[in-house]
Amino acid sequence: MSADEALRARPRLLAPVCGFWCPDTGTCGSTQQVRPYTVGPRCRRHTPAALAGRPEPDDLLQRARAVPAVRRDDH
């Protein structure tokens, strides 16, 4: 591998990879939307909240922002 090839490959090699382990299929290996968690890097399908059937905190925030504010007139 030349130095140029090594530099081009570096971002791919350093990309976070989902570390979720399934006994049937092995590791997930996804590199899409991977974030760090205390249990290790996880993609959106394998976060602790997703595995427990709950929405992610950022999903809750987006839902709260999508709900129109109720305006009360105190006249």
Backbone as a printed PyTorch tensor [residue, N CA C, xyz], in Angstrom:
tensor([[[  0.8590,  -1.1720,   0.0000],
         [  0.0000,   0.0000,   0.0000],
         [  0.9010,   1.2300,   0.0000]],

        [[  0.6350,   2.1400,  -0.9280],
         [  1.4350,   3.3650,  -0.9990],
         [  0.9820,   4.3400,   0.0770]],

        [[  1.7430,   5.3890,   0.2800],
         [  1.4010,   6.4020,   1.2840],
         [  0.0980,   7.0990,   0.9270]],

        [[ -0.1260,   7.3620,  -0.3680],
         [ -1.3770,   7.9990,  -0.7900],
         [ -2.5780,   7.0970,  -0.5090]],

        [[ -2.4360,   5.8160,  -0.7880],
         [ -3.5270,   4.8800,  -0.5210],
         [ -3.8050,   4.7830,   0.9690]],

        [[ -2.7620,   4.8270,   1.7680],
         [ -2.9340,   4.7720,   3.2220],
         [ -3.6830,   5.9920,   3.7230]],

        [[ -3.3750,   7.1590,   3.1850],
         [ -4.0650,   8.3790,   3.6080],
         [ -5.5280,   8.3570,   3.1850]],

        [[ -5.8220,   7.8290,   2.0080],
         [ -7.2200,   7.7460,   1.5670],
         [ -7.9840,   6.7050,   2.3910]],

        [[ -7.3570,   5.6450,   2.8050],
         [ -8.0210,   4.5820,   3.5590],
         [ -8.2100,   4.9500,   5.0180]],

        [[ -7.4310,   5.8720,   5.5250],
         [ -7.4690,   6.2020,   6.9490],
         [ -8.8520,   6.5860,   7.4650]],

        [[ -9.6160,   7.5110,   6.8250],
         [-10.9450,   7.8240,   7.3630],
         [-11.8430,   6.6080,   7.4450]],

        [[-11.7510,   5.7210,   6.4520],
         [-12.5720,   4.5090,   6.4790],
         [-12.1550,   3.6100,   7.6360]],

        [[-10.8740,   3.5160,   7.8970],
         [-10.3950,   2.6560,   8.9760],
         [-10.7480,   3.2120,  10.3520]],

        [[-10.8330,   4.5310,  10.4660],
         [-11.1330,   5.1500,  11.7500],
         [-12.6180,   5.3810,  11.9640]],

        [[-13.4460,   5.0470,  10.9850],
         [-14.8820,   5.2420,  11.1210],
         [-15.4070,   4.3480,  12.2450]],

        [[-16.2740,   4.8820,  13.1070],
         [-16.8340,   4.0390,  14.1680],
         [-17.7210,   2.9410,  13.5870]],

        [[-17.6680,   1.7970,  14.2050],
         [-18.4190,   0.6310,  13.7430],
         [-19.2860,   0.1320,  14.8910]],

        [[-20.5370,  -0.1930,  14.5870],
         [-21.4400,  -0.7220,  15.6090],
         [-20.8690,  -2.0270,  16.1640]],

        [[-20.7850,  -2.1100,  17.4740],
         [-20.2160,  -3.2910,  18.1070],
         [-21.2440,  -4.2510,  18.6640]],

        [[-22.5140,  -4.1030,  18.2720],
         [-23.5520,  -4.9990,  18.7630],
         [-23.2550,  -6.4310,  18.3170]],

        [[-23.3830,  -7.3650,  19.2250],
         [-23.0860,  -8.7660,  18.9360],
         [-24.3650,  -9.5820,  19.0330]],

        [[-24.6670, -10.3280,  17.9720],
         [-25.7970, -11.2480,  17.9440],
         [-25.2300, -12.6500,  17.7860]],

        [[-25.5930, -13.5980,  18.6290],
         [-25.0410, -14.9510,  18.5240],
         [-25.3220, -15.6170,  17.1730]],

        [[-26.4350, -15.2630,  16.5290],
         [-26.7900, -15.8930,  15.2590],
         [-26.0170, -15.3160,  14.0730]],

        [[-25.8440, -13.9860,  14.0540],
         [-25.2570, -13.3410,  12.8790],
         [-23.8960, -12.7130,  13.1390]],

        [[-23.4470, -12.6640,  14.3640],
         [-22.1720, -12.0140,  14.6950],
         [-22.3680, -10.5370,  14.9500]],

        [[-21.3390,  -9.7500,  14.6660],
         [-21.4390,  -8.3220,  14.9240],
         [-22.2490,  -7.6410,  13.8380]],

        [[-22.8460,  -6.5110,  14.1970],
         [-23.6280,  -5.7220,  13.2510],
         [-22.7020,  -5.1440,  12.1780]],

        [[-21.6730,  -4.4010,  12.6080],
         [-20.6970,  -3.8560,  11.6790],
         [-21.1310,  -2.6230,  10.9200]],

        [[-22.2960,  -2.0740,  11.2190],
         [-22.7690,  -0.8850,  10.5120],
         [-21.8820,   0.3160,  10.8310]],

        [[-21.6890,   1.1850,   9.8530],
         [-20.9490,   2.4320,  10.0710],
         [-21.8590,   3.6340,   9.9090]],

        [[-23.1630,   3.4230,   9.7450],
         [-24.1200,   4.5020,   9.5490],
         [-24.6820,   4.9730,  10.8900]],

        [[-24.5620,   6.2600,  11.1690],
         [-25.1120,   6.8900,  12.3780],
         [-24.6620,   6.1810,  13.6520]],

        [[-23.3920,   5.8810,  13.7550],
         [-22.8400,   5.2120,  14.9370],
         [-22.4340,   6.2640,  15.9500]],

        [[-22.8570,   6.0560,  17.2090],
         [-22.5220,   6.9700,  18.2920],
         [-21.9490,   6.1860,  19.4660]],

        [[-21.1290,   6.8570,  20.2850],
         [-20.5660,   6.1520,  21.4500],
         [-21.5880,   6.0160,  22.5800]],

        [[-21.5900,   4.8790,  23.2000],
         [-22.3980,   4.5990,  24.3880],
         [-21.4920,   3.9150,  25.4000]],

        [[-21.9530,   3.7870,  26.6280],
         [-21.1330,   3.1410,  27.6510],
         [-20.8870,   1.6660,  27.3290]],

        [[-21.7950,   1.0590,  26.5880],
         [-21.6360,  -0.3490,  26.2030],
         [-20.8020,  -0.5010,  24.9350]],

        [[-20.3920,   0.6070,  24.3410],
         [-19.5940,   0.5960,  23.1180],
         [-20.3100,   1.3200,  21.9980]],

        [[-19.6840,   1.4620,  20.8560],
         [-20.3210,   2.1660,  19.7390],
         [-21.5280,   1.3870,  19.2240]],

        [[-22.6100,   2.1130,  18.9630],
         [-23.8430,   1.4810,  18.4950],
         [-24.4690,   2.2930,  17.3710]],

        [[-25.0580,   1.5750,  16.3820],
         [-25.8400,   2.2300,  15.3370],
         [-27.2380,   2.4900,  15.9010]],

        [[-28.0780,   3.1920,  15.1460],
         [-29.4160,   3.5560,  15.6480],
         [-30.2840,   2.3380,  15.9490]],

        [[-30.0890,   1.2310,  15.2290],
         [-30.9080,   0.0320,  15.4890],
         [-30.5070,  -0.6860,  16.7640]],

        [[-29.2770,  -0.4750,  17.2480],
         [-28.7780,  -1.2590,  18.3770],
         [-28.4110,  -0.4240,  19.5990]],

        [[-28.9660,   0.7820,  19.7150],
         [-28.7200,   1.5770,  20.9180],
         [-29.4570,   0.9280,  22.0870]],

        [[-29.0670,   1.2270,  23.3150],
         [-29.7830,   0.6520,  24.4630],
         [-31.2830,   0.9440,  24.4330]],

        [[-31.6660,   2.1580,  24.0450],
         [-33.0900,   2.5010,  23.9930],
         [-33.8020,   1.7050,  22.8980]],

        [[-33.1880,   1.5840,  21.7360],
         [-33.8220,   0.8420,  20.6300],
         [-34.0060,  -0.6240,  20.9970]],

        [[-33.0300,  -1.2180,  21.6500],
         [-33.1520,  -2.6260,  22.0440],
         [-34.2220,  -2.8250,  23.1050]],

        [[-34.4940,  -1.7740,  23.8970],
         [-35.5400,  -1.8560,  24.9170],
         [-36.9050,  -1.4370,  24.3720]],

        [[-36.9570,  -1.0500,  23.0820],
         [-38.2300,  -0.6610,  22.4870],
         [-38.6410,   0.7640,  22.7870]],

        [[-37.7050,   1.5870,  23.2080],
         [-38.0070,   2.9850,  23.5220],
         [-37.4000,   3.8960,  22.4520]],

        [[-37.9720,   5.1020,  22.2660],
         [-37.3750,   6.0420,  21.3150],
         [-36.0950,   6.6450,  21.8850]],

        [[-35.2220,   7.0710,  20.9930],
         [-33.9910,   7.7440,  21.4010],
         [-34.3200,   9.1220,  21.9640]],

        [[-33.5160,   9.6440,  22.8710],
         [-33.7810,  10.9820,  23.4230],
         [-33.8700,  12.0580,  22.3390]],

        [[-33.0410,  12.0030,  21.3010],
         [-33.1270,  13.0180,  20.2600],
         [-34.4090,  12.8800,  19.4490]],

        [[-34.9630,  11.6730,  19.3420],
         [-36.2560,  11.4900,  18.6830],
         [-37.3610,  12.1380,  19.5130]],

        [[-37.2880,  12.0030,  20.8230],
         [-38.2780,  12.6260,  21.6930],
         [-38.2320,  14.1470,  21.5610]],

        [[-37.0310,  14.6980,  21.4800],
         [-36.8780,  16.1430,  21.3360],
         [-37.4710,  16.6060,  20.0160]],

        [[-37.2340,  15.8850,  18.9350],
         [-37.8050,  16.2490,  17.6400],
         [-39.3280,  16.1590,  17.6630]],

        [[-39.8640,  15.1630,  18.3220],
         [-41.3210,  15.0470,  18.4340],
         [-41.8970,  16.2070,  19.2310]],

        [[-41.2240,  16.6030,  20.3030],
         [-41.7060,  17.7120,  21.1240],
         [-41.6920,  19.0100,  20.3390]],

        [[-40.6790,  19.1890,  19.5040],
         [-40.6160,  20.4110,  18.6870],
         [-41.6580,  20.4080,  17.5830]],

        [[-42.0890,  19.2320,  17.1420],
         [-43.0670,  19.1470,  16.0620],
         [-44.4870,  19.4410,  16.5400]],

        [[-44.7530,  19.2950,  17.8260],
         [-46.0840,  19.5530,  18.3680],
         [-46.2810,  21.0620,  18.4500]],

        [[-47.3530,  21.5790,  17.8630],
         [-47.5680,  23.0310,  17.9240],
         [-47.8320,  23.4810,  19.3580]],

        [[-47.2790,  24.6240,  19.6680],
         [-47.4630,  25.1810,  21.0140],
         [-48.9120,  25.6270,  21.1940]],

        [[-49.4390,  25.3860,  22.3680],
         [-50.7980,  25.8060,  22.6780],
         [-50.7390,  27.2330,  23.1690]],

        [[-51.4870,  28.0880,  22.5010],
         [-51.4990,  29.5050,  22.9000],
         [-52.7080,  29.7760,  23.7460]],

        [[-52.4560,  30.3130,  24.9100],
         [-53.5550,  30.6370,  25.8250],
         [-53.6930,  32.1360,  25.8910]],

        [[-54.8860,  32.6060,  25.6930],
         [-55.1620,  34.0270,  25.8410],
         [-55.8130,  34.2350,  27.2010]],

        [[-55.1730,  35.0090,  28.0360],
         [-55.6770,  35.2580,  29.3910],
         [-56.4230,  36.5880,  29.4430]],

        [[-57.4270,  36.7620,  28.5830],
         [-58.1920,  38.0260,  28.5760],
         [-59.4690,  37.8650,  29.2870]]])
